[in-house]
Amino acid sequence: MDYSTLINDFKQNGAIVLRGVFNDWIPNLKKGIDSLIENPSSRERSYKPDDGTAPFFQDLCNWKRIKEFENFITNSEMAKIASVLMESKYARFFHDHVLVKEPGSSIVTPWHQDQPYYCVEGKKNVSFWIPLDKIDSKVCLKCISGSHLWGKIHKPKRFNGEDLYENDKSDEMPDIDKNINLYDVLSWELEPGDAIAFNFRVIHGADANLNNLARRRVFSARWIGDDGYFVDRKGKGSPPFEYLNLKTGDALNIPDFPIIYLNDNRK
Ligand SMILES: O=C(O)CCC(=O)C(=O)O
């Protein structure tokens, strides 16, 4: 793989596609998602559309109890790829997020940035959006190219439109759909085994899964680089790590966020 082109594109655009990188892991991840849906955590947050169409299942931070997720996170090439893309001495695991839009679900994932939901900061970060089903461009994650470099964080909301934090004075997300021609929207047709790698600050969203036949199962994994530190957002973020005894600026050297890959060749 030509990593230098990928690293440059990732830096400039904030989102890239990686082809075939997780081919061998799809059956393992499908098994993990089946177990999770059968036995979700207390953090499960599924949205059920008012129009009676199928739900959008979501759950977070399950890698310590779903062995297929732990296996993927600790034994696949993902941590190494994360460290290379972030240009970091190491890749520290932050959390997993499962997002299943069942066939016919009318739930749209609104445009948002992940950064303000998270209790971490740092320029070096990456999320992998890993579909387990064939994805046509109508249901793919959409990322606004370069939006991670705008120097702006927009108000985070729950996917049902409620504000995430009380008294949050940050700017609302602009009406991207109304002015879509102003933006360079990246999205791809994907096969199981492909992944989108994107920066926590990139504005992204996804359309409904109006295809009545196909599930849209996604395993997402978030990584932090060697400049990462804790941030107290003064509210329950997502994932809710409110039990952590850390202060803004603290290092993330705790077992919740283990270093999975250490690049010995970097100083
Ligand atoms: O899969 C989706 O609909 C949204 C994914 C997303 O927002 C994320 O992975 O951060």
The ligand as a MOL file (V3000), in Angstrom:
LIG
                    3D

  0  0  0     0  0            999 V3000
M  V30 BEGIN CTAB
M  V30 COUNTS 10 9 0 0 0
M  V30 BEGIN ATOM
M  V30 1 O -22.9460 5.3720 10.4500 0
M  V30 2 C -23.5160 6.4340 10.6280 0
M  V30 3 O -24.6820 6.6230 10.2490 0
M  V30 4 C -22.8140 7.5600 11.3140 0
M  V30 5 C -21.4340 7.2080 11.7300 0
M  V30 6 C -20.7900 8.2360 12.5710 0
M  V30 7 O -21.2930 9.3090 12.7870 0
M  V30 8 C -19.4870 7.9120 13.1450 0
M  V30 9 O -18.9890 6.7880 12.9740 0
M  V30 10 O -18.9050 8.8250 13.8140 0
M  V30 END ATOM
M  V30 BEGIN BOND
M  V30 1 2 1 2
M  V30 2 1 2 3
M  V30 3 1 2 4
M  V30 4 1 4 5
M  V30 5 1 5 6
M  V30 6 2 6 7
M  V30 7 1 6 8
M  V30 8 2 8 9
M  V30 9 1 8 10
M  V30 END BOND
M  V30 END CTAB
M  END
